[in-house]
Amino acid sequence: MAQPKPERLSMDQVLKLVNDLPQEEQQELLRQMKLQELRRDLQLGIDQLDKGEGIPGKQVFAELRERLRQEGSTK
């Protein structure tokens, strides 16, 4: 027997539910969301490296040094 589809909530309903949470639970929810986003970003980077889409380390550090040099000369 097929299960009924769960009810979809509107963004306003979700925000109201979050606002109704105690402050501590709101902070934990935010922490979990940030952690989930970080994991997605890391997986994206891993997938890109697996496909050979990475940038050589020497190039990255050269670009960082150049950026820092330029920022240092603008101060």
Backbone as XML, in Angstrom:
<?xml version="1.0"?>
<chain id="A" units="angstrom">
  <residue number="1" name="MET">
    <atom name="N" x="0.847" y="-1.184" z="0.000"/>
    <atom name="CA" x="0.000" y="0.000" z="0.000"/>
    <atom name="C" x="0.890" y="1.243" z="0.000"/>
  </residue>
  <residue number="2" name="ALA">
    <atom name="N" x="0.608" y="2.186" z="-0.874"/>
    <atom name="CA" x="1.405" y="3.404" z="-1.000"/>
    <atom name="C" x="1.146" y="4.328" z="0.177"/>
  </residue>
  <residue number="3" name="GLN">
    <atom name="N" x="2.234" y="4.951" z="0.633"/>
    <atom name="CA" x="2.103" y="5.913" z="1.726"/>
    <atom name="C" x="1.644" y="7.245" z="1.156"/>
  </residue>
  <residue number="4" name="PRO">
    <atom name="N" x="0.809" y="7.971" z="1.912"/>
    <atom name="CA" x="0.386" y="9.293" z="1.430"/>
    <atom name="C" x="1.581" y="10.239" z="1.390"/>
  </residue>
  <residue number="5" name="LYS">
    <atom name="N" x="1.562" y="11.168" z="0.422"/>
    <atom name="CA" x="2.639" y="12.153" z="0.310"/>
    <atom name="C" x="2.590" y="13.070" z="1.535"/>
  </residue>
  <residue number="6" name="PRO">
    <atom name="N" x="3.755" y="13.378" z="2.089"/>
    <atom name="CA" x="3.751" y="14.315" z="3.220"/>
    <atom name="C" x="3.317" y="15.709" z="2.752"/>
  </residue>
  <residue number="7" name="GLU">
    <atom name="N" x="2.681" y="16.422" z="3.648"/>
    <atom name="CA" x="2.223" y="17.773" z="3.334"/>
    <atom name="C" x="3.440" y="18.684" z="3.149"/>
  </residue>
  <residue number="8" name="ARG">
    <atom name="N" x="3.433" y="19.474" z="2.095"/>
    <atom name="CA" x="4.509" y="20.443" z="1.877"/>
    <atom name="C" x="4.163" y="21.737" z="2.611"/>
  </residue>
  <residue number="9" name="LEU">
    <atom name="N" x="5.146" y="22.273" z="3.283"/>
    <atom name="CA" x="4.958" y="23.527" z="4.004"/>
    <atom name="C" x="5.473" y="24.680" z="3.161"/>
  </residue>
  <residue number="10" name="SER">
    <atom name="N" x="4.832" y="25.815" z="3.295"/>
    <atom name="CA" x="5.313" y="27.015" z="2.608"/>
    <atom name="C" x="6.519" y="27.557" z="3.382"/>
  </residue>
  <residue number="11" name="MET">
    <atom name="N" x="7.277" y="28.427" z="2.745"/>
    <atom name="CA" x="8.431" y="29.042" z="3.397"/>
    <atom name="C" x="7.985" y="29.812" z="4.639"/>
  </residue>
  <residue number="12" name="ASP">
    <atom name="N" x="6.854" y="30.503" z="4.554"/>
    <atom name="CA" x="6.345" y="31.239" z="5.717"/>
    <atom name="C" x="6.043" y="30.300" z="6.879"/>
  </residue>
  <residue number="13" name="GLN">
    <atom name="N" x="5.483" y="29.135" z="6.570"/>
    <atom name="CA" x="5.169" y="28.168" z="7.628"/>
    <atom name="C" x="6.451" y="27.634" z="8.267"/>
  </residue>
  <residue number="14" name="VAL">
    <atom name="N" x="7.446" y="27.359" z="7.440"/>
    <atom name="CA" x="8.720" y="26.864" z="7.959"/>
    <atom name="C" x="9.366" y="27.927" z="8.852"/>
  </residue>
  <residue number="15" name="LEU">
    <atom name="N" x="9.381" y="29.172" z="8.381"/>
    <atom name="CA" x="9.985" y="30.248" z="9.175"/>
    <atom name="C" x="9.259" y="30.450" z="10.498"/>
  </residue>
  <residue number="16" name="LYS">
    <atom name="N" x="7.936" y="30.324" z="10.484"/>
    <atom name="CA" x="7.179" y="30.449" z="11.727"/>
    <atom name="C" x="7.560" y="29.330" z="12.695"/>
  </residue>
  <residue number="17" name="LEU">
    <atom name="N" x="7.687" y="28.095" z="12.180"/>
    <atom name="CA" x="8.090" y="26.982" z="13.036"/>
    <atom name="C" x="9.474" y="27.222" z="13.634"/>
  </residue>
  <residue number="18" name="VAL">
    <atom name="N" x="10.389" y="27.722" z="12.822"/>
    <atom name="CA" x="11.741" y="27.997" z="13.314"/>
    <atom name="C" x="11.707" y="29.102" z="14.357"/>
  </residue>
  <residue number="19" name="ASN">
    <atom name="N" x="10.928" y="30.152" z="14.096"/>
    <atom name="CA" x="10.824" y="31.253" z="15.058"/>
    <atom name="C" x="10.213" y="30.802" z="16.377"/>
  </residue>
  <residue number="20" name="ASP">
    <atom name="N" x="9.375" y="29.768" z="16.334"/>
    <atom name="CA" x="8.739" y="29.261" z="17.545"/>
    <atom name="C" x="9.674" y="28.373" z="18.373"/>
  </residue>
  <residue number="21" name="LEU">
    <atom name="N" x="10.802" y="27.971" z="17.780"/>
    <atom name="CA" x="11.764" y="27.145" z="18.526"/>
    <atom name="C" x="12.457" y="27.977" z="19.595"/>
  </residue>
  <residue number="22" name="PRO">
    <atom name="N" x="12.872" y="27.349" z="20.680"/>
    <atom name="CA" x="13.702" y="28.068" z="21.654"/>
    <atom name="C" x="15.011" y="28.522" z="20.990"/>
  </residue>
  <residue number="23" name="GLN">
    <atom name="N" x="15.583" y="29.586" z="21.483"/>
    <atom name="CA" x="16.798" y="30.170" z="20.907"/>
    <atom name="C" x="17.909" y="29.129" z="20.756"/>
  </residue>
  <residue number="24" name="GLU">
    <atom name="N" x="18.079" y="28.288" z="21.744"/>
    <atom name="CA" x="19.126" y="27.270" z="21.700"/>
    <atom name="C" x="18.909" y="26.307" z="20.528"/>
  </residue>
  <residue number="25" name="GLU">
    <atom name="N" x="17.676" y="25.929" z="20.278"/>
    <atom name="CA" x="17.376" y="25.017" z="19.171"/>
    <atom name="C" x="17.526" y="25.716" z="17.825"/>
  </residue>
  <residue number="26" name="GLN">
    <atom name="N" x="17.226" y="27.018" z="17.775"/>
    <atom name="CA" x="17.447" y="27.784" z="16.552"/>
    <atom name="C" x="18.939" y="27.807" z="16.211"/>
  </residue>
  <residue number="27" name="GLN">
    <atom name="N" x="19.766" y="28.019" z="17.230"/>
    <atom name="CA" x="21.209" y="28.057" z="17.008"/>
    <atom name="C" x="21.728" y="26.697" z="16.554"/>
  </residue>
  <residue number="28" name="GLU">
    <atom name="N" x="21.213" y="25.620" z="17.120"/>
    <atom name="CA" x="21.625" y="24.280" z="16.714"/>
    <atom name="C" x="21.193" y="23.999" z="15.279"/>
  </residue>
  <residue number="29" name="LEU">
    <atom name="N" x="20.002" y="24.435" z="14.912"/>
    <atom name="CA" x="19.528" y="24.270" z="13.544"/>
    <atom name="C" x="20.444" y="25.015" z="12.569"/>
  </residue>
  <residue number="30" name="LEU">
    <atom name="N" x="20.810" y="26.231" z="12.909"/>
    <atom name="CA" x="21.713" y="27.026" z="12.068"/>
    <atom name="C" x="23.071" y="26.339" z="11.954"/>
  </residue>
  <residue number="31" name="ARG">
    <atom name="N" x="23.577" y="25.816" z="13.056"/>
    <atom name="CA" x="24.859" y="25.116" z="13.046"/>
    <atom name="C" x="24.792" y="23.894" z="12.132"/>
  </residue>
  <residue number="32" name="GLN">
    <atom name="N" x="23.702" y="23.147" z="12.220"/>
    <atom name="CA" x="23.532" y="21.960" z="11.385"/>
    <atom name="C" x="23.425" y="22.332" z="9.910"/>
  </residue>
  <residue number="33" name="MET">
    <atom name="N" x="22.744" y="23.427" z="9.610"/>
    <atom name="CA" x="22.616" y="23.872" z="8.224"/>
    <atom name="C" x="23.969" y="24.286" z="7.657"/>
  </residue>
  <residue number="34" name="LYS">
    <atom name="N" x="24.761" y="24.998" z="8.451"/>
    <atom name="CA" x="26.103" y="25.404" z="8.011"/>
    <atom name="C" x="26.991" y="24.184" z="7.791"/>
  </residue>
  <residue number="35" name="LEU">
    <atom name="N" x="26.880" y="23.209" z="8.678"/>
    <atom name="CA" x="27.661" y="21.986" z="8.543"/>
    <atom name="C" x="27.261" y="21.229" z="7.279"/>
  </residue>
  <residue number="36" name="GLN">
    <atom name="N" x="25.978" y="21.166" z="6.992"/>
    <atom name="CA" x="25.487" y="20.501" z="5.791"/>
    <atom name="C" x="26.001" y="21.218" z="4.533"/>
  </residue>
  <residue number="37" name="GLU">
    <atom name="N" x="26.000" y="22.546" z="4.562"/>
    <atom name="CA" x="26.504" y="23.320" z="3.423"/>
    <atom name="C" x="28.007" y="23.085" z="3.227"/>
  </residue>
  <residue number="38" name="LEU">
    <atom name="N" x="28.744" y="23.040" z="4.318"/>
    <atom name="CA" x="30.177" y="22.776" z="4.244"/>
    <atom name="C" x="30.444" y="21.397" z="3.641"/>
  </residue>
  <residue number="39" name="ARG">
    <atom name="N" x="29.672" y="20.403" z="4.065"/>
    <atom name="CA" x="29.834" y="19.049" z="3.516"/>
    <atom name="C" x="29.539" y="19.020" z="2.021"/>
  </residue>
  <residue number="40" name="ARG">
    <atom name="N" x="28.506" y="19.761" z="1.591"/>
    <atom name="CA" x="28.191" y="19.836" z="0.152"/>
    <atom name="C" x="29.341" y="20.470" z="-0.616"/>
  </residue>
  <residue number="41" name="ASP">
    <atom name="N" x="29.882" y="21.569" z="-0.076"/>
    <atom name="CA" x="30.994" y="22.258" z="-0.735"/>
    <atom name="C" x="32.229" y="21.372" z="-0.809"/>
  </residue>
  <residue number="42" name="LEU">
    <atom name="N" x="32.511" y="20.654" z="0.269"/>
    <atom name="CA" x="33.659" y="19.744" z="0.263"/>
    <atom name="C" x="33.473" y="18.633" z="-0.759"/>
  </residue>
  <residue number="43" name="GLN">
    <atom name="N" x="32.272" y="18.069" z="-0.833"/>
    <atom name="CA" x="32.017" y="17.009" z="-1.799"/>
    <atom name="C" x="32.146" y="17.530" z="-3.226"/>
  </residue>
  <residue number="44" name="LEU">
    <atom name="N" x="31.696" y="18.754" z="-3.459"/>
    <atom name="CA" x="31.836" y="19.358" z="-4.778"/>
    <atom name="C" x="33.314" y="19.461" z="-5.148"/>
  </residue>
  <residue number="45" name="GLY">
    <atom name="N" x="34.131" y="19.910" z="-4.202"/>
    <atom name="CA" x="35.572" y="20.009" z="-4.445"/>
    <atom name="C" x="36.196" y="18.649" z="-4.699"/>
  </residue>
  <residue number="46" name="ILE">
    <atom name="N" x="35.805" y="17.660" z="-3.931"/>
    <atom name="CA" x="36.329" y="16.295" z="-4.118"/>
    <atom name="C" x="35.936" y="15.771" z="-5.499"/>
  </residue>
  <residue number="47" name="ASP">
    <atom name="N" x="34.684" y="15.995" z="-5.879"/>
    <atom name="CA" x="34.221" y="15.547" z="-7.197"/>
    <atom name="C" x="35.005" y="16.231" z="-8.320"/>
  </residue>
  <residue number="48" name="GLN">
    <atom name="N" x="35.274" y="17.527" z="-8.160"/>
    <atom name="CA" x="36.045" y="18.251" z="-9.168"/>
    <atom name="C" x="37.467" y="17.708" z="-9.257"/>
  </residue>
  <residue number="49" name="LEU">
    <atom name="N" x="38.080" y="17.438" z="-8.117"/>
    <atom name="CA" x="39.431" y="16.875" z="-8.129"/>
    <atom name="C" x="39.451" y="15.498" z="-8.775"/>
  </residue>
  <residue number="50" name="ASP">
    <atom name="N" x="38.430" y="14.691" z="-8.484"/>
    <atom name="CA" x="38.341" y="13.360" z="-9.086"/>
    <atom name="C" x="38.250" y="13.434" z="-10.605"/>
  </residue>
  <residue number="51" name="LYS">
    <atom name="N" x="37.668" y="14.523" z="-11.128"/>
    <atom name="CA" x="37.536" y="14.689" z="-12.579"/>
    <atom name="C" x="38.756" y="15.407" z="-13.173"/>
  </residue>
  <residue number="52" name="GLY">
    <atom name="N" x="39.755" y="15.699" z="-12.330"/>
    <atom name="CA" x="40.954" y="16.376" z="-12.826"/>
    <atom name="C" x="40.774" y="17.864" z="-13.014"/>
  </residue>
  <residue number="53" name="GLU">
    <atom name="N" x="39.802" y="18.442" z="-12.347"/>
    <atom name="CA" x="39.505" y="19.868" z="-12.514"/>
    <atom name="C" x="40.195" y="20.745" z="-11.476"/>
  </residue>
  <residue number="54" name="GLY">
    <atom name="N" x="41.126" y="20.205" z="-10.733"/>
    <atom name="CA" x="41.792" y="20.980" z="-9.697"/>
    <atom name="C" x="42.824" y="21.934" z="-10.267"/>
  </residue>
  <residue number="55" name="ILE">
    <atom name="N" x="43.307" y="22.820" z="-9.421"/>
    <atom name="CA" x="44.357" y="23.766" z="-9.775"/>
    <atom name="C" x="45.627" y="23.298" z="-9.065"/>
  </residue>
  <residue number="56" name="PRO">
    <atom name="N" x="46.763" y="23.239" z="-9.786"/>
    <atom name="CA" x="48.007" y="22.818" z="-9.142"/>
    <atom name="C" x="48.337" y="23.704" z="-7.930"/>
  </residue>
  <residue number="57" name="GLY">
    <atom name="N" x="48.832" y="23.074" z="-6.873"/>
    <atom name="CA" x="49.140" y="23.790" z="-5.635"/>
    <atom name="C" x="50.070" y="24.964" z="-5.829"/>
  </residue>
  <residue number="58" name="LYS">
    <atom name="N" x="51.101" y="24.807" z="-6.660"/>
    <atom name="CA" x="52.050" y="25.912" z="-6.895"/>
    <atom name="C" x="51.342" y="27.124" z="-7.483"/>
  </residue>
  <residue number="59" name="GLN">
    <atom name="N" x="50.394" y="26.873" z="-8.377"/>
    <atom name="CA" x="49.638" y="27.971" z="-8.981"/>
    <atom name="C" x="48.779" y="28.666" z="-7.930"/>
  </residue>
  <residue number="60" name="VAL">
    <atom name="N" x="48.119" y="27.896" z="-7.080"/>
    <atom name="CA" x="47.263" y="28.466" z="-6.034"/>
    <atom name="C" x="48.078" y="29.369" z="-5.117"/>
  </residue>
  <residue number="61" name="PHE">
    <atom name="N" x="49.230" y="28.869" z="-4.655"/>
    <atom name="CA" x="50.043" y="29.656" z="-3.734"/>
    <atom name="C" x="50.626" y="30.884" z="-4.416"/>
  </residue>
  <residue number="62" name="ALA">
    <atom name="N" x="50.988" y="30.775" z="-5.692"/>
    <atom name="CA" x="51.487" y="31.944" z="-6.422"/>
    <atom name="C" x="50.401" y="33.015" z="-6.517"/>
  </residue>
  <residue number="63" name="GLU">
    <atom name="N" x="49.166" y="32.583" z="-6.803"/>
    <atom name="CA" x="48.057" y="33.539" z="-6.885"/>
    <atom name="C" x="47.767" y="34.170" z="-5.528"/>
  </residue>
  <residue number="64" name="LEU">
    <atom name="N" x="47.839" y="33.374" z="-4.466"/>
    <atom name="CA" x="47.624" y="33.923" z="-3.117"/>
    <atom name="C" x="48.707" y="34.935" z="-2.756"/>
  </residue>
  <residue number="65" name="ARG">
    <atom name="N" x="49.970" y="34.596" z="-3.060"/>
    <atom name="CA" x="51.060" y="35.537" z="-2.773"/>
    <atom name="C" x="50.867" y="36.846" z="-3.527"/>
  </residue>
  <residue number="66" name="GLU">
    <atom name="N" x="50.463" y="36.743" z="-4.799"/>
    <atom name="CA" x="50.236" y="37.941" z="-5.604"/>
    <atom name="C" x="49.093" y="38.774" z="-5.031"/>
  </residue>
  <residue number="67" name="ARG">
    <atom name="N" x="48.018" y="38.111" z="-4.632"/>
    <atom name="CA" x="46.876" y="38.824" z="-4.055"/>
    <atom name="C" x="47.283" y="39.536" z="-2.758"/>
  </residue>
  <residue number="68" name="LEU">
    <atom name="N" x="48.041" y="38.847" z="-1.917"/>
    <atom name="CA" x="48.504" y="39.465" z="-0.664"/>
    <atom name="C" x="49.441" y="40.636" z="-0.944"/>
  </residue>
  <residue number="69" name="ARG">
    <atom name="N" x="50.290" y="40.478" z="-1.955"/>
    <atom name="CA" x="51.210" y="41.576" z="-2.314"/>
    <atom name="C" x="50.425" y="42.789" z="-2.766"/>
  </residue>
  <residue number="70" name="GLN">
    <atom name="N" x="49.404" y="42.558" z="-3.604"/>
    <atom name="CA" x="48.582" y="43.675" z="-4.101"/>
    <atom name="C" x="47.801" y="44.343" z="-2.963"/>
  </residue>
  <residue number="71" name="GLU">
    <atom name="N" x="47.271" y="43.545" z="-2.043"/>
    <atom name="CA" x="46.527" y="44.097" z="-0.912"/>
    <atom name="C" x="47.451" y="44.895" z="-0.011"/>
  </residue>
  <residue number="72" name="GLY">
    <atom name="N" x="48.676" y="44.420" z="0.143"/>
    <atom name="CA" x="49.646" y="45.124" z="0.975"/>
    <atom name="C" x="50.045" y="46.454" z="0.389"/>
  </residue>
  <residue number="73" name="SER">
    <atom name="N" x="50.050" y="46.578" z="-0.929"/>
    <atom name="CA" x="50.454" y="47.838" z="-1.572"/>
    <atom name="C" x="49.328" y="48.847" z="-1.622"/>
  </residue>
  <residue number="74" name="THR">
    <atom name="N" x="48.092" y="48.418" z="-1.339"/>
    <atom name="CA" x="46.956" y="49.342" z="-1.361"/>
    <atom name="C" x="46.678" y="49.949" z="0.005"/>
  </residue>
  <residue number="75" name="LYS">
    <atom name="N" x="47.392" y="49.497" z="1.000"/>
    <atom name="CA" x="47.136" y="50.013" z="2.360"/>
    <atom name="C" x="48.011" y="51.177" z="2.675"/>
  </residue>
</chain>
